[in-house]
Amino acid sequence: MSDAKALLRDVFGFDAFRPGQGEIVEAVTAGRNVLAIMPTGGGKSLCYQLPALLRGGVTLVISPLIALMRDQVRALQEAGVSAGALTSGNTPEENDAVWAALESGDLKLLYLAPERLASGATMTMLRRIGVSLVAVDEAHCVSQWGHDFRPDYLRIGELRQALRVPVAAFTATADAETQAEIVEKLFDGEQPHTFLRGFDRPNIHLAFGAKTSPRQQILSFAAARKGQSGIVYCGTRAKTEALSEALAKEGHNACHYHGGMEAEDRRIVETRFAREDGLIVVATVAFGMGVDKPDIRWVAHADLPKSIEAYYQEIGRAGRDGGPAETLTLYGPDDIRLRRAQIDEGLAPPERRAADHARLNALLGLAEALDCRRKKLLGYFGETAEACGHCDLCETPPEVFDATTAVRKALSAILRTEEWFGSGHLIDILTGTETDKIRARRHDELPTYGVGTEYDRRQWQAVFRQMMGHDLVRPDPERHGALRMTEAARPILRGEAEILLRKDSLSKAATRRPAAKELVSEEDAPLLSALKAKRRALAEEARVPAYVIFNDRTLVEMAEKRPATLDEMARIGGVGSKKLERYGDMFLEVITGAQTGEVHPMRRKLAGRAAGTVYDQLLEVQAELSRGSGGTDKPLSCSASQLAKVAQLRDSDEQALERLLGERRAERFGAAFLDVLRAAS
């Protein structure tokens, strides 16, 4: 390790390794397959950059973001290391310099995005240049369970086999499930040398806050830290621009960053952030991954992140120098609805969506925690810890109350409705609210009807939200958001366990102003998400915009009216005969959860029209008379085309029927068919 320590000092400027780095550098240098999970700011990049200088050949670094690659290449070049990246953001001059260094054999580290691995030319080039090690940065992106799934990461396993070289994978965030998938996808199930270096970042102060006036809350947080470098993460591009402008008006040095900006504009922001002191970047989650700016003093979330993994990655960009750093994460019911909808509108199979709902539950549990947040956060990643004394809840413990009775009432309502309904309908039951849905299902006769009048609707929503945070209930993707109990709920329901909830969540819910009106009711929102997911899959398959399949208004009407047959579907606005024929069955299956039976094309054309009902009645009459009125005659029937024409007859007389059916069929069916036609007119 003497050569490693000399390079550590002479090239990277460090006198000693950080805890755990030395062992990982030794294993990677020796050519072992390695999976290293280290906290953000723990020095992951050095664990493959230093071995690259100790090994012969080129180290290929697979990295997910151009900004990350540019930042690391810039730092290496300034340290005198020959490194380069081939990215879509390169200038021609930058590309020429990389190729020249490769041809001369000088380049030690080559950075590529995983998408480049899809090119056959890339594979030929990698064989030719003598790759001796593949390093995978942000390896959690290989996981389809992860928050930033990149399918081209799955090619890395093939690359390892083709080049016959070791792979070293690095990430700051991987729960047990994600670790297992990384091993399966990158190492073909062969267990690599695994280094788990802990997730604790004791220098980072953790705090959450319920949204009251989100913009003002962020502005106040930034004002108390004026002049310090910070990042504000937002859920939408539009919000990054609006919040950046508001911060600038308050006298902050602020700019915005999102994926919709021109590449050059993004590069300018990245360069400014790396070089300027006290700059605030208001960004979507694309910003900051792996960027080694040591003096980011705070990170704020204007919207709830997607998962605990995403939260940990994003707050980990603060305080990488080990100095004190602060965080604030705002959350509200609208955030949770949005995140649920994003899961339900994804194209993942039901079991994966169920796992993502569980991950979101874990984040809610952190947001609504009763005691030390750091203890809760580390517990999620399998580490035990004492109370930190440093987070917002350690500083100001929340007031709690015994919620066992309320939770038991909610669980009872779920059980008595056989786990087929979401929180909206369950709250209607608990508060004794009369709705058409309640009456139609006779849920006003349930023992739990009206037993929860001690809380109003918004307070019950806060109870259900905390129940999800404790992972007592989860939305079921196959039942369009219906809540199902977990095993953790059963002891409470049976009276074998008690539960405490936060009182402030209920009191704030009682005074919170109503949320902005949604496209559909809370109860219909999961079905709308499922319909959108089906629309998206069909649109991607046909390579057309989603609205070409059905527009939003049509899907909203489907979610609200829930058609159960093709006839009912045909009455939905925007469902014409062609679209009914092409898509009707598929969307009905989403709504009803069952496949529709075979429908004759002639009958399908009559769907939604009065003639369709007449056709069905004619079919029944024909079945009764197929062997004559006595049931002993030779079987006789009409074609589907003949029945459709009869169903659409305007002049219901014997002569018209005989012209359509012929003498024999008119003799057997004519009188009964005329009765059907006259009853329908």
Secondary structure, DSSP 8 states (H G I E B T S, - for coil): -HHHHHHHHHTT--SS--TTHHHHHHHHHTT--EEEE--TTS-TTHHHHHHHHHSSSEEEEE-S-HHHHHHHHHHHHHTT--EEEE-TT--HHHHHHHHHHHHHT---EEEE-GGGGG-HHHHHHHHHHTEEEEEESSGGGG-TTSTT--GGGGHHHHHHHHHT--EEEEES---HHHHHHHHHHHHTT---EEEE-----TTEE--EEE-SSHHHHHHHHHHTTTTS-EEEE-SSHHHHHHHHHHHHHTT--EEEE-TTS-HHHHHHHHHHHHH-TT-EEEE-TTS-TT---TT--EEEESS--SSHHHHHHHHTTS-TTSS-EEEEEEE-HHHHHHHHHHHHTS-S-HHHHHHHHHHHHHHHHHHT-SS-HHHHHHHHTT------S-SHHHHS---EEE-HHHHHHHHHHHHHTTT---HHHHHHHHTT---HHHHHTTGGGSTTTTTTTTS-HHHHHHHHHHHHHTTSEEEEGGGTTEEEE-GGGHHHHTTS---EEEHHHHHHHHHS------SS-TTTHHHHHHHHHHHHHHHHHHTS-HHHH--HHHHHHHHHH---SHHHHHTSTT--HHHHHHHHHHHHHHHHSS------HHHHHTTTSHHHHHHHHHHHHHHHHTT-TTS-S------HHHHHHHHT-SS--HHHHHHHH-HHHHHHHHHHHHHHHHHH-
